[in-house]
Amino acid sequence: MVLSTRLVNGIRTDYDDSDIGYGDSPVVARANTKQWQARVKGLLKAQLKLKNLSYADLADRLEAIGVSENRRNISNKIGRGAFTAVFFFQCMEAIGCRTIHLGEE
């Protein structure tokens, strides 16, 4: 969904809600995205560490639930912190994590 269109120097640029936050500049939105990516990456890595699992172990467990991912792909995805919610939930299912704590209560 296009939220806004800008015309600068004769070039039309469309911005959607995946690129910018409401009222945020693209620079602020990118910084926020990186913070969220770091947070979700940390959550997944912490769960792997708690279960004492390697990326190879995760690949094997994903394969057991019908998800084909190799160790290298898993390493790249988690390293970037940019993966889908589907991948995140598949990983949580594969490692047996049923509860995720997002912050202090």
Residue pairs with C-beta under 8 A, 6 or more apart in sequence:
1 16
1 17
2 14
2 15
2 16
3 15
3 16
3 17
3 20
4 14
4 15
5 12
5 13
5 14
5 15
6 12
6 13
6 15
7 13
15 26
19 26
19 29
20 26
20 29
21 28
21 29
21 32
24 32
34 81
37 80
37 81
37 82
38 81
40 81
40 83
40 88
41 78
41 79
41 80
41 81
43 100
44 78
44 88
44 91
44 92
45 78
47 91
47 92
47 95
47 97
47 100
48 54
48 55
48 58
48 95
51 95
51 96
51 97
53 61
53 95
54 71
55 71
55 74
55 75
55 78
56 71
58 69
58 71
58 74
58 91
58 94
58 95
59 69
59 70
59 71
59 74
61 94
61 95
62 68
62 69
62 74
62 90
62 91
62 94
63 69
64 94
65 90
65 93
65 94
67 90
67 94
69 87
77 83
77 87
92 98
92 100
